[in-house]
């Protein structure tokens, strides 16, 4: 029995070679303009369409397309590393958001790299805290520096020297403010 596409059924016995004087039948194989015949699976294996899928962690088949939300965890990790390295508050916040979404996708079974998302989430929080503490320390140091008498004296001296060199006089309103600051 032959199949509609011209190939031989896998259940038919093998054909005998033609005897001398008889025309040879064409060997089964792809015919131009028609699809290739069904290929027999190796001995002891089921055909591909009858194989049972091997399930990975999370109930998803181990073969097939990759899970669609795995890129969230990668982005979270990259942004978290950048935030720890000091690239700013925005990369830390973005790492927190993408890490949270990655963990959610992993819980829903849409992704399989929740650990990478967790690492990005943690690094995002660490980077955000470090940048925030750095900004607070910088503002505190600048406020302390400005409040010292040495800084105020050096600022007044440099301002007076600048006005003295140019021959300009101080604005009367500015002079009143300076006097008020000195008296308080």
N, C-alpha and C positions, 0 to 999 in steps of 0.2 A: 504494500500500500504506500502510495506516495502522498506527500502533503501538498496542499494547494500551491505552495510557493516553489514546488519542484524538488524539494529535498526528500529524503527517505525518513520514514517514521523510525524513532529509536526502538520500537517494539518489533519491527520486522526483522526476519533473519537476514544475515548478510548476503549480498548477491554473489552468485558464482561468476567467476571470470568467463567471458564469452569463449565459446569453442571456435576453433578455426573455421573460417568461412562465414561466420555470422557477424553482422555489424556490431560494433562495440557500442554499448549504451553510454551516454555521457555520464561522467562521474558527478555525484551530487556535489553541489557547491553553489556559490552565488551566481545567479544568472543576471546579466546586465539588465538594469531597469527594475529588478525585483529585490525585495529585502533578503538578507542572508538567512539560510535555513537555521532551524533551532539547533543549538549546540547541546550535545549530551553532557551532563555533569560527570565529573570523574567518578570512577567506581566507588560505591559505598557512600556517596554524598547525594543529598536531595538536590533537585534543581533549585536555582537561586530563588525563585518565587515561592518555594515551599519551605525555605529555611526559616527557623524560628529566630527572632532577633535576640541578641544578647543585650540585656539591660544594664545600664551603668547606674551609678548612684543618682538618686532623684527620680528613678523610674523612666528616664529617657533612653531610647535605643542608643547603643554604642556606635552604630554606623549611621550614616546619613549626614544631613546638614549640621553644622555647628550650632550650638545654642545661640539665639539672637542677642541676648543681653550681656554677653561676656565682655564686651568692650567697655561697659560702664566701670567694671572693676579695674581694668587696665588704666582707664583715664583717672580714676580715683587715686590709684597708686602713684601714677606719674605726677599728678597735681599735688598730692601729699608730700612727695619727695621735694618738689620745687618749693613748696611752702616752708618746709623745714630748712631748706638751704637759703631762705631769706628772700624769695622772689615776691613776697608781699602777702597782704591779707586776702586779696581776691583769689589767689590760687588755693589758699587754705579753705576758704568758704566753698569754693567750687569742689574741692576734694571731699568736703563733708557732705555736700549735696549728692554728688555722684556715688560716694561710698554708701550712703543711706539707700539710694535707689538700687544699687547693686545688691545689697543685702536683702532688700525686699524682693527683687527678682529671683534671688537664690532660694528664698523661702517659698516662693510660688512655683518653683521648679523650672523657671525660664532660663536660668544660668547655673553654672556649676563651679564657679570660682569665688565663692563667698569669702574665703580667707583672704584673697587679694583685695576684695572690697573692704574687708575689715581693717586690713593694714593701711589702706589709703585713708579710711575714715579716721583712724587713730593718728596717722601722720598729719592729716589735715587739722585735727584739733590741736596737736602739739605745735604745729607751725603757726596757727592762728594765735594761740596763747603766747608763744615766743615773740611774735611780731607786735602784739598788743602790749606786752610787758616792755619791749624795747621802745615803743613810742612813748609810753608813760614815763619810763626812765629818762628818755631824752627831754621831755617837757619838764620833768622835775629838775633835772640838772640845769636846764636853761633858766628856769625860774629862780633856782638857788644862785646861779651865777649873776643874774641881773640884780638880785637883791643885796649883793655884797657891797659894802661901802667902797672897796677898792675899784670895782667895776664902775660904779657911779662916778667916782672921782676921775678915773681915767677917761670916761665918756665926756664929762664936763670939760676936762682939760683939752681933749682933742677937739671938741666943738669950739672952745674959745680960741684955740690956735688956728683953727680953720677960718673963723671969722676975723681974727686979727690979721692973718696973712692976706685975706682978700680985701680988707678995709671995709667990709660990710658991717652993719649994725644989726643987733638982734631985733626981731619983731616985738613990738610992745606987748602984744597979747601973750606971746611965748615967754617973754620976760616975766610977766605976772604969774604965769603957771609955774615957772621955775622957782620963783620966790615962794609961792605957796608950798611947793614940794619941799623946799629947804626948811621952811618954818614948821612943817608938820612932823 
